[in-house]
Amino acid sequence: MCEQEAKQLFSAMVSELNKAEQIALCGHVMPDGDCLGAMLALGLALRQMGKKVVFYSPDPVPELYAFLPCADEIHVELEQQCQFDLFVSVDCSVPDRLGHFQVLLGRAGRVAVLDHHTGSVPFGNTYLNLPVCAATGEIVYDLLRWLPVLVDEDIATCLYVAIVTDTGSFSYDNTGSLTHLRAAELLKLGVKAAWINKRLYEEKPLVSLQVLSTVLQSLELSGCGRVAWMFMQRDTLHRLNATDEHVDGLVNYPRLIKGVELALFFREIEDGKYKVSLRSKYYLDVNKLATLFGGGGHPRAAGCVMEGNLEDVKHQLLQAALPFLKDE
């Protein structure tokens, strides 16, 4: 995308935000740091402009991100009397991932989509989707430069969390020079990076380690050594009194194994239904692989939902992955 095209997208989004007075911001199911950080940063900025802003999330805010400014204002239940003239889907360009808040699309006068994922499904009036950005937080950072707002420490903290989480602490392939420059500017605004990193990566509840200990026992490695996978059954999760947030990031453990290119994590979400997380290390495009099963994401991180018994689901995905591994 050329610079002129990008400017047109930003200009259209700015016009949409300026016209609206009552704005609903909503992220995707199982919200992560980028989703929550980008949404809260944008909402705080819009409030500076005098807009009435309501935050929505189809799933509760994970305890991990409860420290974010205004995280306690995010609604997870559908309000029957809610009124707004603009609905903004943040970090989500597939309507199904809005969960039960998808019904709000029909109540809004206008719908805008703010995202950085590929494979979007058209459902809005205005799109600002830039896959070149490592995080939606980066897009919001740039968007705020178009608006008459002051990026204070609260907004900067939300943006930093969005960027640092979706780049794997600046370690993923999607991290570019502009990512570091944006992060540096946020640090100048007072972001307490060391404190944030401790909250994100050094304060895990005991149940998270219990889940990890259990899941590691399911670790398997393919004969060629290039694929590794783990799984978690629903009854095991319940037995440990764990929730979805306690399994977040587990797919990265099989990815750590030397020689592994493709890592998979199968989590049972209903009887006979599995959420599959896919990660690659160097070259395999897991977004293309996940797309074969109705999912999507990024080249190195994607996901999908598959139905069947666990062995059949694993076999289907591993068979589909073989051509991708052979091609490379």
C-alpha distance (Angstrom), angle and dihedral (degrees) to the residues before:
residue distance angle dihedral
M1 . . .
C2 3.79 . .
E3 3.79 124.0 .
Q4 3.81 92.7 -107.3
E5 3.81 92.1 54.8
A6 3.79 91.0 49.6
K7 3.80 90.9 51.0
Q8 3.79 90.2 52.4
L9 3.81 90.9 52.8
F10 3.80 92.3 49.6
S11 3.80 91.4 45.8
A12 3.81 91.7 52.3
M13 3.81 92.2 49.6
V14 3.81 92.0 47.6
S15 3.80 90.2 51.5
E16 3.81 90.2 50.6
L17 3.80 92.9 50.4
N18 3.80 93.8 45.2
K19 3.81 92.8 52.9
A20 3.80 95.3 49.6
E21 3.79 123.4 83.4
Q22 3.81 101.5 178.1
I23 3.79 113.0 42.6
A24 3.80 132.3 -176.5
L25 3.81 116.7 -157.6
C26 3.80 117.7 -164.3
G27 3.79 133.3 178.1
H28 3.79 132.3 -162.7
V29 3.79 133.0 -82.1
M30 3.81 114.7 -76.1
P31 3.81 92.0 19.3
D32 3.79 118.1 -141.0
G33 3.78 131.9 -161.8
D34 3.78 95.0 -84.3
C35 3.79 93.7 49.3
L36 3.81 94.2 48.3
G37 3.80 96.9 37.6
A38 3.80 94.5 48.9
M39 3.81 93.1 45.2
L40 3.80 95.1 48.1
A41 3.80 93.5 44.2
L42 3.79 91.8 52.1
G43 3.79 92.5 45.0
L44 3.80 93.7 50.4
A45 3.80 89.8 49.8
L46 3.81 92.5 49.3
R47 3.79 90.1 51.0
Q48 3.79 88.2 56.5
M49 3.80 86.0 58.6
G50 3.79 90.7 55.2
K51 3.80 95.9 -103.3
K52 3.80 122.1 145.1
V53 3.79 105.2 -123.3
V54 3.80 131.1 -172.3
F55 3.82 122.9 -171.3
Y56 3.81 122.2 -144.6
S57 3.79 134.5 -175.5
P58 3.82 125.5 177.0
D59 3.82 89.1 -144.5
P60 3.82 129.8 38.4
V61 3.79 119.9 -90.4
P62 3.82 107.7 -95.4
E63 3.79 113.6 -114.0
L64 3.79 87.0 -118.2
Y65 3.82 90.6 69.9
A66 3.80 99.4 36.8
F67 3.82 90.0 107.5
L68 3.82 92.4 67.2
P69 3.82 113.7 112.3
C70 3.84 110.6 -94.2
A71 3.81 92.8 3.1
D72 3.81 87.3 131.7
E73 3.82 89.3 61.8
I74 3.79 94.6 64.2
H75 3.81 112.6 113.5
V76 3.80 119.8 -142.6
E77 3.80 97.1 178.1
L78 3.78 124.5 75.1
E79 3.80 113.3 -110.7
Q80 3.78 112.2 -146.2
Q81 3.81 95.6 -154.7
C82 3.80 99.1 45.0
Q83 3.80 114.1 137.4
F84 3.79 126.2 -165.5
D85 3.78 138.5 144.1
L86 3.82 97.6 -147.3
F87 3.80 130.4 42.1
V88 3.82 115.3 -165.4
S89 3.80 119.4 -163.6
V90 3.81 106.2 -152.9
D91 3.83 122.4 -157.5
C92 3.78 87.8 -10.1
S93 3.80 127.7 95.4
V94 3.82 97.1 164.5
P95 3.83 112.3 78.7
D96 3.82 94.6 -148.2
R97 3.81 89.1 64.7
L98 3.80 90.0 63.4
G99 3.80 86.8 75.2
H100 3.80 116.0 -160.3
F101 3.80 90.1 -10.6
Q102 3.79 89.2 71.4
V103 3.81 86.9 91.2
L104 3.81 88.8 67.5
L105 3.80 89.6 70.1
G106 3.78 88.3 76.7
R107 3.80 92.9 50.5
A108 3.78 97.3 53.6
G109 3.76 123.6 90.8
R110 3.79 88.8 -144.2
V111 3.81 135.3 13.2
A112 3.79 125.4 -151.5
V113 3.81 128.1 -173.0
L114 3.80 122.1 -150.4
D115 3.80 113.1 -176.7
H116 3.80 149.6 122.3
H117 3.82 101.9 -145.8
T118 3.79 125.8 110.9
G119 3.79 122.0 -130.3
S120 3.79 97.1 50.8
V121 3.80 121.8 178.3
P122 3.84 112.3 -137.6
F123 3.80 110.5 -115.8
G124 3.80 106.3 128.4
N125 3.78 140.0 75.4
T126 3.81 95.9 -132.7
Y127 3.81 126.9 33.2
L128 3.77 129.5 -165.1
N129 3.79 101.1 173.2
L130 3.80 116.5 153.2
P131 3.84 113.5 173.0
V132 3.80 88.3 -178.6
C133 3.81 88.1 74.2
A134 3.79 117.8 85.8
A135 3.80 92.8 -140.0
T136 3.78 139.8 12.7
G137 3.79 83.7 -121.5
E138 3.80 88.1 68.3
I139 3.80 90.5 54.9
V140 3.81 91.4 49.3
Y141 3.82 89.2 49.0
D142 3.80 90.0 56.6
L143 3.81 92.7 40.9
L144 3.81 92.2 56.6
R145 3.79 89.2 59.5
W146 3.80 86.7 65.6
L147 3.80 93.1 52.5
P148 3.84 131.2 74.0
V149 3.79 94.6 -111.6
L150 3.79 138.9 119.5
V151 3.79 113.6 -127.3
D152 3.81 100.0 -136.8
E153 3.81 128.5 -176.2
D154 3.82 93.6 -86.4
I155 3.80 93.4 53.1
A156 3.80 91.1 43.0
T157 3.82 91.1 51.2
C158 3.80 91.5 52.9
L159 3.80 91.7 48.7
Y160 3.81 92.9 47.3
V161 3.82 91.7 51.8
A162 3.81 89.6 48.7
I163 3.79 92.2 52.4
V164 3.80 100.0 39.3
T165 3.82 93.7 49.9
D166 3.81 97.6 46.3
T167 3.80 92.2 47.9
G168 3.81 95.2 47.6
S169 3.80 89.8 -115.3
F170 3.82 89.6 -43.9
S171 3.81 92.6 -53.8
Y172 3.83 102.3 109.9
D173 3.80 125.5 95.0
N174 3.80 90.1 -110.7
T175 3.81 91.2 68.3
G176 3.80 110.9 106.6
S177 3.77 136.9 172.9
L178 3.81 91.6 -91.0
T179 3.80 89.4 55.3
H180 3.80 90.4 58.9
L181 3.79 92.2 44.4
R182 3.80 91.7 52.6
A183 3.80 90.9 47.7
A184 3.80 90.5 49.8
E185 3.80 91.2 53.2
L186 3.80 90.1 50.5
L187 3.80 90.3 52.1
K188 3.81 88.6 54.3
L189 3.80 87.9 56.9
G190 3.78 92.2 60.6
V191 3.79 105.5 -88.9
K192 3.81 109.8 162.9
A193 3.80 96.3 -139.1
A194 3.82 97.7 174.8
W195 3.81 91.9 50.3
I196 3.81 91.8 47.2
N197 3.80 92.0 49.4
K198 3.80 90.4 52.0
R199 3.81 90.8 51.1
L200 3.79 91.8 48.5
Y201 3.78 102.6 40.0
E202 3.81 111.4 14.2
E203 3.81 104.7 46.6
K204 3.79 108.7 65.4
P205 3.81 121.3 160.3
L206 3.80 115.0 -116.1
V207 3.80 91.5 -110.9
S208 3.82 90.1 63.0
L209 3.81 90.3 61.2
Q210 3.80 91.1 44.9
V211 3.79 89.5 53.7
L212 3.80 91.0 47.6
S213 3.81 91.3 50.0
T214 3.81 90.7 51.9
V215 3.80 96.2 44.3
L216 3.80 94.5 48.3
Q217 3.81 88.0 63.3
S218 3.81 88.2 65.7
L219 3.82 93.5 55.0
E220 3.82 114.6 133.0
L221 3.77 132.2 178.2
S222 3.80 127.1 -154.1
G223 3.78 119.8 -117.7
C224 3.80 91.1 -108.3
G225 3.81 91.0 51.2
R226 3.79 94.2 -129.3
V227 3.82 98.7 102.2
A228 3.80 127.7 53.7
W229 3.78 129.8 174.8
M230 3.80 144.9 178.2
F231 3.79 134.4 -171.9
M232 3.80 142.3 -155.9
Q233 3.79 123.4 -156.1
R234 3.80 119.1 -145.8
D235 3.81 95.2 -120.8
T236 3.81 90.0 54.3
L237 3.79 90.4 53.7
H238 3.79 90.2 50.6
R239 3.81 92.4 46.4
L240 3.78 90.2 56.4
N241 3.82 90.8 45.4
A242 3.80 87.8 -124.1
T243 3.80 130.5 149.3
D244 3.80 136.1 -151.1
E245 3.78 93.3 -85.0
H246 3.81 91.1 60.4
V247 3.82 91.5 63.4
D248 3.80 94.7 46.8
G249 3.80 111.8 122.9
L250 3.82 96.7 11.3
V251 3.80 90.5 121.1
N252 3.79 88.4 70.4
Y253 3.81 92.4 68.6
P254 3.83 97.4 69.6
R255 3.80 86.8 42.7
L256 3.82 88.2 62.9
I257 3.80 92.5 66.6
K258 3.79 112.8 108.2
G259 3.79 111.0 -108.5
V260 3.80 95.3 19.0
E261 3.80 114.4 127.0
L262 3.82 99.9 169.9
A263 3.81 123.8 43.6
L264 3.80 123.1 -173.3
F265 3.79 133.9 -171.0
F266 3.81 120.4 -168.9
R267 3.81 116.1 -161.1
E268 3.79 120.7 -177.6
I269 3.81 108.9 -133.0
E270 3.82 98.1 169.8
D271 3.78 135.1 1.5
G272 3.78 104.4 -63.1
K273 3.79 94.7 -1.2
Y274 3.81 125.0 105.2
K275 3.78 133.9 -171.7
V276 3.80 107.2 -144.4
S277 3.79 122.6 -156.9
L278 3.81 116.4 -160.3
R279 3.80 127.5 -164.4
S280 3.80 131.6 173.8
K281 3.77 130.9 -167.4
Y282 3.80 112.0 -152.6
Y283 3.78 119.0 -5.6
L284 3.82 117.5 -9.2
D285 3.82 113.0 109.2
V286 3.82 102.1 -137.7
N287 3.80 90.7 180.0
K288 3.81 89.1 68.0
L289 3.80 90.6 45.8
A290 3.81 93.4 49.5
T291 3.81 90.5 47.5
L292 3.82 89.0 64.6
F293 3.82 86.9 67.0
G294 3.80 98.4 41.1
G295 3.78 95.8 -91.7
G296 3.78 134.8 103.6
G297 3.78 145.7 169.1
H298 3.79 131.1 140.2
P299 3.82 133.5 -22.5
R300 3.83 91.7 -99.9
A301 3.82 100.6 27.8
A302 3.78 127.5 38.3
G303 3.78 143.4 136.9
C304 3.79 144.9 -156.2
V305 3.80 141.8 177.6
M306 3.81 120.4 -117.7
E307 3.79 133.1 -176.2
G308 3.80 130.6 -143.7
N309 3.78 136.5 61.2
L310 3.78 115.5 -39.6
E311 3.81 97.0 -106.8
D312 3.81 92.5 51.1
V313 3.81 92.2 46.9
K314 3.80 91.6 50.3
H315 3.80 91.5 47.1
Q316 3.83 92.8 50.2
L317 3.77 93.6 50.4
L318 3.79 95.6 43.1
Q319 3.81 91.3 49.6
A320 3.79 90.3 49.9
A321 3.81 90.4 49.8
L322 3.82 94.7 54.6
P323 3.84 96.4 78.7
F324 3.81 90.3 49.8
L325 3.81 91.1 52.6
K326 3.82 93.1 44.1
D327 3.80 92.8 49.1
E328 3.76 90.0 59.0
